[in-house]
């Protein structure tokens, strides 16, 4: 089997404020400023307010690490738009009981996004903050 090629999908936006390359961009077009924030992608290069900005939104991207990261770590963004390992529990614990009630009628899993939005998975390791690594975005 040969290597798989993953296509990166990008959008062009107008930058809201100063954008640093390889950092996360929120749905408002500004660089992410809240740890765990839900984002639409990562800036391919730096931009000033009002300039065109290419944001990679699907596939693999180069992102700046904000902390040490291991290959395979699920990552979220920090308050500077860099990627860091997630800190919370993201799955149902082993041995948990599934809810099978028909009375719930689908209303059990309603509500807002999780406080730590997972943006992707690390394909490369980072020994320290500031390193650039490739991540596979989740959608």
C-alpha positions in Angstrom: 0.0 0.0 0.0 1.2 3.5 -0.8 1.0 6.6 1.3 -2.3 8.3 1.5 -2.5 11.9 0.4 -4.7 14.2 2.4 -6.1 17.3 0.7 -6.1 20.5 2.7 -9.2 22.7 2.3 -8.8 26.4 2.8 -11.0 29.5 2.9 -10.1 33.2 2.3 -11.3 35.6 5.0 -10.7 39.2 5.9 -8.5 39.3 9.0 -10.0 40.8 12.1 -7.1 42.2 14.0 -3.5 41.0 13.8 -3.1 37.3 12.9 0.1 35.3 13.5 0.8 32.5 11.0 0.1 28.9 12.1 -2.3 30.0 14.8 -6.0 29.2 15.2 -8.7 31.5 13.8 -12.1 31.7 15.3 -15.4 31.9 13.5 -15.3 35.7 13.8 -12.1 35.9 11.6 -9.9 36.9 14.6 -7.0 34.9 16.1 -8.3 32.6 18.9 -8.0 34.1 22.4 -9.8 31.6 24.7 -8.4 28.3 25.7 -10.5 25.5 24.4 -12.3 27.8 21.9 -14.1 26.3 18.9 -12.2 27.5 15.8 -12.7 27.2 12.0 -9.0 26.6 11.1 -5.4 27.8 11.1 -3.8 30.8 9.4 -1.5 29.8 6.7 0.5 33.1 7.1 0.4 36.3 9.2 -1.9 39.1 8.3 -2.8 42.6 9.5 -6.4 43.7 10.2 -8.4 44.0 6.9 -6.0 41.9 4.8 -6.9 38.7 3.0 -6.2 35.7 5.1 -6.0 32.1 4.0 -7.3 29.7 6.7 -6.9 26.0 6.4 -10.1 24.4 7.6 -9.8 20.6 6.8 -7.1 18.1 6.2 -3.6 18.5 7.7 -2.2 21.9 8.8 0.9 23.3 10.3 0.2 24.7 13.8 2.3 26.3 16.4 2.6 24.3 19.6 1.9 26.1 23.0 3.3 23.2 25.1 5.0 19.8 24.7 2.9 17.5 22.5 3.3 13.8 21.7 2.4 12.1 18.4 -1.3 11.1 18.6 -2.3 13.6 21.3 -5.7 15.2 20.8 -5.2 18.9 20.8 -7.2 22.1 21.5 -6.1 25.8 21.3 -4.7 27.9 24.1 -5.4 31.5 24.8 -2.9 32.6 22.1 -4.3 30.3 19.3 -1.5 27.7 19.6 -2.2 24.0 20.0 -1.9 22.2 23.3 -2.9 18.7 24.6 -6.5 18.5 25.8 -6.8 18.3 29.6 -10.3 16.9 30.1 -12.0 13.6 29.8 -13.4 13.3 26.3 -15.1 9.9 26.3 -17.5 7.7 28.2 -15.5 5.9 30.9 -15.0 2.1 30.6 -17.8 0.2 32.2 -20.3 3.1 32.0 -23.9 2.2 31.4 -25.4 3.3 28.1 -28.8 5.1 28.3 -31.4 3.1 26.4 -34.6 4.8 27.6 -37.2 5.5 24.9 -38.8 8.0 27.3 -35.8 10.4 26.8 -36.8 10.7 23.2 -33.3 12.1 22.2 -33.3 14.9 24.8 -30.5 13.5 26.9 -27.6 14.8 24.8 -28.6 18.4 24.3 -26.8 21.5 25.3 -23.7 23.6 24.4 -20.3 22.6 23.1 -17.8 21.0 25.4 -15.5 23.5 27.2 -12.5 22.0 25.4 -13.1 21.8 21.7 -10.8 19.3 20.1 -9.4 20.8 16.9 -7.3 17.8 15.8 -4.7 15.1 16.5 -0.9 15.6 16.4 0.9 13.9 13.6 4.3 15.2 14.9 5.7 15.8 18.4 6.7 19.1 19.9 9.3 19.2 22.6 8.4 22.8 23.6 6.2 25.7 22.9 6.9 27.6 19.7 7.6 24.5 17.6 5.6 24.0 14.4 3.9 20.6 14.0 1.5 19.0 11.6 -1.9 18.1 12.9 -4.9 16.4 11.3 -8.0 18.6 11.8 -11.2 17.0 13.0 -14.6 17.9 11.5 
